[in-house]
Amino acid sequence: MEGVAEEGRALGVQVETFQLDVTQEAGVEHTIEEAVKTFGHIDILVNAAGMNIRKPALEMSLAEFRQVIEVDLIGVFLCAKAAGRVMVAQGSGSIINISSIMGHVAAPTGVSAYVAAKGWGQPAHSRACVGVGFCQRAG
């Protein structure tokens, strides 16, 4: 992350990096507060944190399923909630939730928790949703 930040700084852009655990509400709120202190406002939030544990559903423990849901679903909610408060107060802002094609299609074995978490952010629940898909090469 710091390498990309340095590239931005070299172009004259004010860049700060923040590291946090998106599953911890207090940490998310603190990070949003720090961003506001640094920049004065929040124009955009991109919810891109995600993880997967590739196991068939029948082999996945409840703790593993919850871990994926916590990052891929609850983390998105916590970040959107914290940034959304700031955006409502300032009268503007945009939130982009990175979703996945896996929320729309029958998934291959081993991604049940990921599919459950990523399917929530589809357009029925969002004004805009960026779906990241996959392509299969011939041969």
Secondary structure, 3 states (H helix, E strand, C coil): CHHHHHHHHHCCCCCCCCCCCCCCHHHHHHHHHHHHHHHCCCCEEEECCCCCCCECHHHCCHHHHHHHHHHHHHHHHHHHHHHHHHHHHHCCCEEEEEEEHHHCCCCCCCEHHHHHHHHHHCCCCCCCEEEECCCCCCC
